[in-house]
Amino acid sequence: MPDETPKLTNDEKRMALTEHLGELRSRLMRSILYIIVGAILAYQIFPHIYGFLFKPLNVEINRWNSEHGKVVNPIQTSLKHIDHNPTKDEFNILVDTLKEVIENPPSRAINGIIFRDFFAPFMTHFTMSLIFGLMLAIPGVAWEMFLFVVPALTPDERRPFRLLVPTSAILLAMGVTLGYNTMFYAMHWFLSYMEEYPQPAILMQDPNTYVLFFMKLMAVFGIVFQLPIVLMSLSFLGLVTSKGIIKGWRWGIVLSAVGAIFVPSNDYITMGLISVSVLSLYFISYFFVRYVEYIKKRHKKPTE
């Protein structure tokens, strides 16, 4: 029986491609708009955002200042209250003491933040607004990507993707939350090494460097927690099976070791949490892959 499926002409193919490119451009423009709106909102609430991120470092700075803050240039004096007119010697002691205080005032070594350039406060504000604008826009961008891809899928093929988006958002939130709480232990571990140097040792932290480090750490945790989504997508393409995950458990150990190596901070607590998270998520992915296989099996039976 001859094939009666209509074939598209070159003009029709070009038109279909043009329509897809036009839709892609519209999706990208909306995504950029989401990022701009998110950046504007983040710019307006910057003090609250920075206060939230600065808390792990601020806790350790306050602890260090209270435990290790030492007085520099302490004044040793034998001045006492008297109930008579001071003698010449007593007056000279008072004058010498005041002169020493003026020339070498006592101070306490205090850790804190420092800006090295006049434009640094604005650049930190601007950079953080862009980063958090992108984070706020992630749900909208993901939704635009989903709407662009979903017309090419069958109803049964759309089911895994419907589960994919909310599950990815939940796992991302879990990873970022764990990364934020890990930062408290990381700051304590890093600042503990200040005790090995001659005291008083002072930390003058650049806020921009601290924030970028913090964002990298949370991003690593957020990406690591996407492992079930990655394996689920590979299963949808037929590259991964649930049995393969169990048989290849050694790969889970390898992935956990690699994740610990590439973590931004080298403290043992963060590396341990990353390693345990990757290994746990690897075996949890078994159930996600089984679900995809179940959907594919249901779709295959009516076709046969």
MOPE-V768966 format. One line per field, one symbol per residue. phi: phi as a letter, one per 30 degrees, with the letter a starting at -180 (. if undefined). psi: psi as a letter, one per 20 degrees, with the letter a starting at -180 (. if undefined). burial: b if it has 9 or more other ideal C-beta (glycine too) atoms within 8 Angstrom, else e. Layout:
phi->???
psi->???
burial->???
//
This chain:
phi->.ddcddcddddddddddddddddddddddddddeddddddddddceedddddddeeddddddddddcbdcdchdccbcdbdbcbdddddddddddddddddddbddbcdbdacbccbdcdedddeddddddddddddeedddddddddddddcdeddddeddddddddddddddddddddddddddddddddddddcecdccccdddddddddddddddddddedceedddddddddicbbddddddcdddddddddddddcdeccdddddddddddddddddddedddddddddddddddddd
psi->pqojpppprhhgghgggggghgggggggggghggggghhgghhhkghhghhghigghhghgggghhhioqpplqooqkpqpqkrpqrgghghggghghghgghmpqrpopqaqqpiqhiggghgggghggghggghigggghhggghhhhhiqrghhhghhhhgghgggghghgghghhghhhghghgggihihiiqpqppppnpohggggggghgghhgggghijghgghgghhhijiqrhhhgghkhhhggghhgghhhjqgqjqhgghgggghgggghghhhghghhgghgghghhhghg.
burial->eeeeeeeeeeeebeebeeeeeebbeebeebbeebbbbbbbbbbeebeebbeebbebbebbbeebbeebbeebeeeeeeeeeeeeeeeeebbebbeebeebbeeeebebbebeeebeeeebeebbbbbbbbbbbbebbbebbbbbbbebbbeebeeebbbbbebbbebbbebbebbbebbbebbbbbbbbbbeebeeeeeebebebbbbebbbbbbbbbbbbbebbbbbbebbbbbbeeeeebeebeeebeebbebbbebbeebebebebbbbbbbbbbbebbbbbbebbbbbbebbebbeeeee
//
